Structure formats: structure tokens, C-alpha cells
Amino acid sequence: MTPVDPQNQAGWDVFAPYGGLHVVSVIACLCVIAAVVMIGRRLDKRGERSLRYALSAFAISVSVLYNVAWNWNGIDPVTGLPLHICDIGGLIAPLALITLNRWLRATLYFWAIALTTQAFIQPTLTFGPSVALYWFFWIAHTVILGAAIYDIVVLRFRPDWSDFGRACAVTLGWLAVVMPINILFDANYGFIGDPKAKELIPPFVAALGPWPERVVVISALVGLGFLLALLPWRLAARERTAS
């Protein structure tokens, strides 16, 4: 979701990227992820499964509550539809952990590592800790990244080229659905639209050039991000083969 700048607010009502609050927020999220992963590694098979199901139920609840809070005053099709990658990833994450379906796990891994991490580096958040959406933003993104790391560390998921293909196919399917919706509503879901409200375009997206050319640039960067996310696992596989 892309928050709209709050008007006439100050202090704890506003979040400014790259400040002290940003650093503290990211560190807190990473600490939570590390703690959950450590607990998962220490549990036996039955205990780990119970933890995983509880985490999945929590993730689904967060996704539902986040959307309810965002659309509390009514759904605006320009900003209120749950169509961003991280909105959908918030549902893929618990489903991947529950079902262990390879398509879901592959999508979760590549979306989380290549895309959701950008929410921690370049957050579009503007609301501060006194606003509920601040907490939902960080919790929702922590759920996605945490689920991917949990799948790698605890469940031993190891992505390969087939998983890269699965993630690309799902992403292209998402693109095919979201692009017409962006055009229809002058929205910017996934930051691939050309909204009339230019404040919906984050500076780092605007820097990629005019629309629709920047969609090509974004697509290329996503593909590169997926490849970089796969690279360590291919190098590790090559090392194992060589030894």
C-alpha cells in the first residue's frame, strides 16, 4: 500500500525515511525475525509445525486488519485495493508455510528477498508510531520477509532455476492483472502505473524515467533482483558438486 502524506501533522504522527526512527524500526523487525527463527530451529517436528501454523494464522490476521484499517473510511480504488506485491505476498507467506507448496514457496522467496526488502530500505511510509498504520506497515512487511527466512533456515527451502521460473511466471501473471487496473483507475499499484496524483509515485520510482518506459526498467530490475536472490544458491550448489 502507498500511504498518502498526512496533512498538518508533526512529531510522532510522521515517519521520515533514513532517520533514527527508520533505523530503530528496521532493527526491531530484524530482531523479531531472528527470534522466531531461533525458536523454530530449537523445536521438535511437532512443536515447529504448531509454531508455523500459529505464525500463519497471525499473518492472515495482520493482512486482514491492515486492509480494514487502511480502508476504514471506505475503499478508494486508487489506493485501497490490496494489489501491491506486498499485499499479495502477505497472503502467500502464510499459505506457503502451511501448504509447503513449491509455487508458493518460490514466489514467497523471490518476492520477499528481491522486493519486500525494498520496503525496509526505501519505505513509502509517512505515518509515525502514533498512527496504527505505522505498526501495520512494519508488521506486515516483517511477516513476509520473516516467512521467507523461516522457510530457508528452519524448513530448509533451497531455490533453484525451476523456482526462479515459477516466481517469474507468477509475477508476470500479477502484472497482467494489475496493469489494466492501474490504467482504469489512474492508480499506481506495484508502482507500475501512471497516476494523475503524482504524489503516489515515490521519488525512487520517478527517477527511473517517464511512464510507460519505466515499467520496462522496473521489470528489468525485478528480473535482476530475482537473479541476485538465486545466485548464492547456485554458487553453493556448484561448490557441493565440485567437492
C-alpha beads as a LAMMPS data file, in Angstrom:
LAMMPS data file: protein, C-alpha beads

243 atoms
242 bonds

1 atom types
1 bond types

-500.0 500.0 xlo xhi
-500.0 500.0 ylo yhi
-500.0 500.0 zlo zhi

Masses

1 110.0

Atoms # bond

1 1 1 0.000 0.000 0.000
2 1 1 1.179 3.524 -0.694
3 1 1 0.410 5.933 2.149
4 1 1 -0.602 9.463 1.239
5 1 1 1.270 12.212 3.057
6 1 1 -0.600 13.146 6.244
7 1 1 -1.564 16.804 6.458
8 1 1 -0.663 19.196 9.268
9 1 1 0.911 16.557 11.470
10 1 1 4.167 16.525 13.370
11 1 1 6.154 14.636 15.965
12 1 1 5.116 11.024 16.460
13 1 1 2.490 11.296 13.736
14 1 1 5.057 11.453 10.923
15 1 1 7.669 8.984 9.687
16 1 1 10.713 10.324 7.809
17 1 1 12.860 7.786 5.911
18 1 1 16.553 7.419 6.787
19 1 1 16.208 8.949 10.230
20 1 1 16.654 7.434 13.662
21 1 1 13.111 6.031 13.765
22 1 1 13.724 4.285 10.460
23 1 1 16.864 2.602 11.802
24 1 1 15.191 1.558 15.048
25 1 1 12.167 0.195 13.177
26 1 1 14.283 -1.944 10.860
27 1 1 16.452 -3.268 13.693
28 1 1 13.370 -4.160 15.729
29 1 1 11.843 -6.032 12.783
30 1 1 15.059 -7.979 12.143
31 1 1 15.336 -8.889 15.811
32 1 1 11.806 -10.288 15.794
33 1 1 12.589 -12.349 12.694
34 1 1 15.796 -13.681 14.259
35 1 1 13.999 -14.612 17.481
36 1 1 11.233 -16.518 15.702
37 1 1 13.726 -18.370 13.510
38 1 1 15.820 -19.359 16.531
39 1 1 12.728 -20.684 18.296
40 1 1 11.708 -22.638 15.197
41 1 1 15.141 -24.262 14.955
42 1 1 15.049 -25.396 18.589
43 1 1 11.628 -27.059 18.448
44 1 1 10.944 -30.675 17.585
45 1 1 8.926 -31.507 14.480
46 1 1 5.538 -31.306 16.199
47 1 1 6.377 -28.091 18.042
48 1 1 7.744 -26.459 14.916
49 1 1 4.589 -27.300 12.981
50 1 1 2.453 -25.767 15.729
51 1 1 4.600 -22.631 15.687
52 1 1 4.381 -22.418 11.904
53 1 1 0.594 -22.708 11.955
54 1 1 0.359 -20.057 14.660
55 1 1 2.599 -17.721 12.664
56 1 1 0.461 -18.315 9.585
57 1 1 -2.744 -17.511 11.462
58 1 1 -1.109 -14.343 12.773
59 1 1 -0.004 -13.370 9.263
60 1 1 -3.500 -13.776 7.846
61 1 1 -4.931 -11.716 10.701
62 1 1 -2.407 -8.942 10.082
63 1 1 -3.249 -8.866 6.373
64 1 1 -6.981 -8.606 7.060
65 1 1 -6.627 -5.978 9.801
66 1 1 -4.191 -3.902 7.731
67 1 1 -6.671 -3.692 4.874
68 1 1 -9.541 -2.905 7.233
69 1 1 -7.527 -0.111 8.876
70 1 1 -6.419 1.298 5.537
71 1 1 -9.953 1.344 4.153
72 1 1 -11.696 2.298 7.395
73 1 1 -13.452 5.262 5.758
74 1 1 -14.339 3.400 2.581
75 1 1 -12.436 1.761 -0.247
76 1 1 -10.775 4.129 -2.688
77 1 1 -9.948 2.093 -5.829
78 1 1 -6.955 4.346 -6.466
79 1 1 -5.142 3.353 -3.262
80 1 1 -7.305 0.921 -1.298
81 1 1 -7.232 -2.317 -3.282
82 1 1 -4.819 -4.953 -1.924
83 1 1 -2.883 -5.280 -5.172
84 1 1 0.658 -4.287 -4.286
85 1 1 3.207 -7.103 -4.319
86 1 1 3.450 -6.960 -0.528
87 1 1 -0.342 -7.058 -0.140
88 1 1 -0.494 -10.315 -2.072
89 1 1 2.738 -11.509 -0.504
90 1 1 1.097 -11.104 2.878
91 1 1 -1.299 -13.891 1.919
92 1 1 1.198 -16.008 0.005
93 1 1 3.503 -16.123 3.051
94 1 1 1.165 -17.984 5.426
95 1 1 -0.159 -20.210 2.659
96 1 1 3.381 -21.175 1.714
97 1 1 4.226 -22.079 5.311
98 1 1 1.031 -24.072 5.778
99 1 1 0.925 -25.974 2.476
100 1 1 4.651 -26.091 1.610
101 1 1 3.550 -25.766 -1.996
102 1 1 6.583 -25.227 -4.229
103 1 1 4.966 -22.466 -6.316
104 1 1 4.025 -20.528 -3.206
105 1 1 7.410 -21.038 -1.562
106 1 1 9.250 -19.940 -4.703
107 1 1 7.101 -16.835 -5.068
108 1 1 7.484 -16.013 -1.388
109 1 1 11.260 -16.325 -1.519
110 1 1 11.899 -14.215 -4.608
111 1 1 9.275 -11.586 -3.787
112 1 1 10.499 -11.256 -0.202
113 1 1 14.230 -11.120 -0.920
114 1 1 14.131 -9.055 -4.108
115 1 1 11.089 -6.838 -3.471
116 1 1 9.839 -6.753 0.124
117 1 1 13.322 -5.859 1.337
118 1 1 12.883 -2.559 -0.501
119 1 1 10.152 -1.635 1.986
120 1 1 12.816 -1.729 4.696
121 1 1 15.370 0.185 2.607
122 1 1 13.067 2.700 0.892
123 1 1 9.795 2.738 2.864
124 1 1 6.890 4.664 1.356
125 1 1 5.516 5.054 4.878
126 1 1 4.726 8.568 6.118
127 1 1 2.723 7.825 9.285
128 1 1 4.524 7.747 12.626
129 1 1 4.155 5.487 15.679
130 1 1 1.093 7.319 16.977
131 1 1 -0.825 6.087 13.900
132 1 1 -1.894 2.438 13.657
133 1 1 -0.833 2.231 10.003
134 1 1 2.792 2.690 11.059
135 1 1 2.644 -0.536 13.056
136 1 1 0.708 -2.407 10.398
137 1 1 3.248 -1.368 7.759
138 1 1 6.224 -2.765 9.632
139 1 1 4.463 -5.846 10.952
140 1 1 3.055 -6.751 7.525
141 1 1 6.418 -6.485 5.799
142 1 1 8.176 -8.280 8.648
143 1 1 5.732 -11.164 8.256
144 1 1 6.642 -11.583 4.576
145 1 1 10.403 -11.324 4.968
146 1 1 10.302 -13.373 8.153
147 1 1 8.320 -16.158 6.500
148 1 1 10.843 -16.356 3.657
149 1 1 13.785 -16.503 6.058
150 1 1 11.974 -19.048 8.225
151 1 1 11.393 -21.204 5.150
152 1 1 15.095 -21.055 4.302
153 1 1 16.598 -21.503 7.768
154 1 1 14.091 -23.755 9.526
155 1 1 12.325 -25.597 6.704
156 1 1 15.450 -25.791 4.522
157 1 1 13.868 -24.482 1.331
158 1 1 16.518 -24.190 -1.390
159 1 1 15.511 -22.273 -4.530
160 1 1 16.705 -23.453 -7.935
161 1 1 16.194 -22.433 -11.555
162 1 1 12.738 -24.011 -11.639
163 1 1 11.728 -21.852 -8.676
164 1 1 13.104 -18.798 -10.468
165 1 1 10.812 -19.693 -13.380
166 1 1 7.838 -20.155 -11.062
167 1 1 8.376 -16.765 -9.437
168 1 1 8.739 -15.083 -12.827
169 1 1 5.544 -16.711 -14.097
170 1 1 3.544 -15.608 -11.035
171 1 1 4.973 -12.098 -11.295
172 1 1 4.030 -11.832 -14.966
173 1 1 0.528 -13.044 -14.102
174 1 1 0.285 -10.373 -11.407
175 1 1 1.493 -7.764 -13.916
176 1 1 -1.154 -8.805 -16.434
177 1 1 -3.889 -8.310 -13.836
178 1 1 -2.640 -5.126 -12.192
179 1 1 -1.633 -3.096 -15.227
180 1 1 -5.202 -2.785 -16.626
181 1 1 -6.471 -1.870 -13.147
182 1 1 -3.848 0.862 -12.879
183 1 1 -4.912 2.259 -16.238
184 1 1 -8.618 2.027 -15.399
185 1 1 -8.380 3.817 -12.048
186 1 1 -5.312 6.031 -12.653
187 1 1 -3.659 4.092 -9.847
188 1 1 -0.104 3.030 -9.124
189 1 1 -0.329 -0.480 -7.691
190 1 1 3.070 -2.113 -7.794
191 1 1 4.499 1.296 -8.807
192 1 1 3.945 0.407 -12.463
193 1 1 1.117 2.881 -13.127
194 1 1 0.909 6.481 -14.284
195 1 1 -1.461 8.052 -11.746
196 1 1 -2.821 11.564 -12.109
197 1 1 -1.971 12.061 -8.431
198 1 1 1.789 12.310 -8.872
199 1 1 2.352 12.103 -5.101
200 1 1 1.560 8.404 -5.474
201 1 1 4.841 7.968 -7.358
202 1 1 7.740 7.562 -4.915
203 1 1 10.868 9.565 -5.811
204 1 1 12.942 6.437 -6.396
205 1 1 10.349 5.231 -8.925
206 1 1 10.029 8.603 -10.660
207 1 1 13.823 8.609 -11.066
208 1 1 13.524 5.575 -13.341
209 1 1 12.055 7.714 -16.124
210 1 1 8.663 8.510 -17.653
211 1 1 5.803 6.063 -17.954
212 1 1 5.483 3.608 -19.701
213 1 1 9.234 3.326 -20.284
214 1 1 9.892 2.991 -16.563
215 1 1 7.757 -0.159 -16.479
216 1 1 10.389 -1.795 -18.682
217 1 1 13.131 -0.543 -16.367
218 1 1 11.285 -1.782 -13.284
219 1 1 10.699 -5.176 -14.923
220 1 1 14.397 -5.454 -15.754
221 1 1 15.353 -4.529 -12.183
222 1 1 12.934 -7.103 -10.792
223 1 1 14.427 -9.767 -13.047
224 1 1 17.922 -8.766 -11.949
225 1 1 16.814 -8.851 -8.317
226 1 1 15.457 -12.383 -8.778
227 1 1 18.749 -13.488 -10.339
228 1 1 20.755 -11.990 -7.487
229 1 1 18.468 -13.741 -4.987
230 1 1 19.142 -17.044 -6.750
231 1 1 22.895 -16.536 -7.173
232 1 1 24.063 -17.668 -3.693
233 1 1 22.173 -20.935 -4.005
234 1 1 23.574 -21.691 -7.452
235 1 1 27.100 -20.958 -6.210
236 1 1 26.513 -23.208 -3.209
237 1 1 25.220 -25.988 -5.461
238 1 1 28.292 -25.626 -7.683
239 1 1 30.571 -25.878 -4.639
240 1 1 28.824 -29.047 -3.493
241 1 1 29.155 -30.558 -6.959
242 1 1 32.827 -29.633 -7.187
243 1 1 33.615 -31.207 -3.829

Bonds

1 1 1 2
2 1 2 3
3 1 3 4
4 1 4 5
5 1 5 6
6 1 6 7
7 1 7 8
8 1 8 9
9 1 9 10
10 1 10 11
11 1 11 12
12 1 12 13
13 1 13 14
14 1 14 15
15 1 15 16
16 1 16 17
17 1 17 18
18 1 18 19
19 1 19 20
20 1 20 21
21 1 21 22
22 1 22 23
23 1 23 24
24 1 24 25
25 1 25 26
26 1 26 27
27 1 27 28
28 1 28 29
29 1 29 30
30 1 30 31
31 1 31 32
32 1 32 33
33 1 33 34
34 1 34 35
35 1 35 36
36 1 36 37
37 1 37 38
38 1 38 39
39 1 39 40
40 1 40 41
41 1 41 42
42 1 42 43
43 1 43 44
44 1 44 45
45 1 45 46
46 1 46 47
47 1 47 48
48 1 48 49
49 1 49 50
50 1 50 51
51 1 51 52
52 1 52 53
53 1 53 54
54 1 54 55
55 1 55 56
56 1 56 57
57 1 57 58
58 1 58 59
59 1 59 60
60 1 60 61
61 1 61 62
62 1 62 63
63 1 63 64
64 1 64 65
65 1 65 66
66 1 66 67
67 1 67 68
68 1 68 69
69 1 69 70
70 1 70 71
71 1 71 72
72 1 72 73
73 1 73 74
74 1 74 75
75 1 75 76
76 1 76 77
77 1 77 78
78 1 78 79
79 1 79 80
80 1 80 81
81 1 81 82
82 1 82 83
83 1 83 84
84 1 84 85
85 1 85 86
86 1 86 87
87 1 87 88
88 1 88 89
89 1 89 90
90 1 90 91
91 1 91 92
92 1 92 93
93 1 93 94
94 1 94 95
95 1 95 96
96 1 96 97
97 1 97 98
98 1 98 99
99 1 99 100
100 1 100 101
101 1 101 102
102 1 102 103
103 1 103 104
104 1 104 105
105 1 105 106
106 1 106 107
107 1 107 108
108 1 108 109
109 1 109 110
110 1 110 111
111 1 111 112
112 1 112 113
113 1 113 114
114 1 114 115
115 1 115 116
116 1 116 117
117 1 117 118
118 1 118 119
119 1 119 120
120 1 120 121
121 1 121 122
122 1 122 123
123 1 123 124
124 1 124 125
125 1 125 126
126 1 126 127
127 1 127 128
128 1 128 129
129 1 129 130
130 1 130 131
131 1 131 132
132 1 132 133
133 1 133 134
134 1 134 135
135 1 135 136
136 1 136 137
137 1 137 138
138 1 138 139
139 1 139 140
140 1 140 141
141 1 141 142
142 1 142 143
143 1 143 144
144 1 144 145
145 1 145 146
146 1 146 147
147 1 147 148
148 1 148 149
149 1 149 150
150 1 150 151
151 1 151 152
152 1 152 153
153 1 153 154
154 1 154 155
155 1 155 156
156 1 156 157
157 1 157 158
158 1 158 159
159 1 159 160
160 1 160 161
161 1 161 162
162 1 162 163
163 1 163 164
164 1 164 165
165 1 165 166
166 1 166 167
167 1 167 168
168 1 168 169
169 1 169 170
170 1 170 171
171 1 171 172
172 1 172 173
173 1 173 174
174 1 174 175
175 1 175 176
176 1 176 177
177 1 177 178
178 1 178 179
179 1 179 180
180 1 180 181
181 1 181 182
182 1 182 183
183 1 183 184
184 1 184 185
185 1 185 186
186 1 186 187
187 1 187 188
188 1 188 189
189 1 189 190
190 1 190 191
191 1 191 192
192 1 192 193
193 1 193 194
194 1 194 195
195 1 195 196
196 1 196 197
197 1 197 198
198 1 198 199
199 1 199 200
200 1 200 201
201 1 201 202
202 1 202 203
203 1 203 204
204 1 204 205
205 1 205 206
206 1 206 207
207 1 207 208
208 1 208 209
209 1 209 210
210 1 210 211
211 1 211 212
212 1 212 213
213 1 213 214
214 1 214 215
215 1 215 216
216 1 216 217
217 1 217 218
218 1 218 219
219 1 219 220
220 1 220 221
221 1 221 222
222 1 222 223
223 1 223 224
224 1 224 225
225 1 225 226
226 1 226 227
227 1 227 228
228 1 228 229
229 1 229 230
230 1 230 231
231 1 231 232
232 1 232 233
233 1 233 234
234 1 234 235
235 1 235 236
236 1 236 237
237 1 237 238
238 1 238 239
239 1 239 240
240 1 240 241
241 1 241 242
242 1 242 243
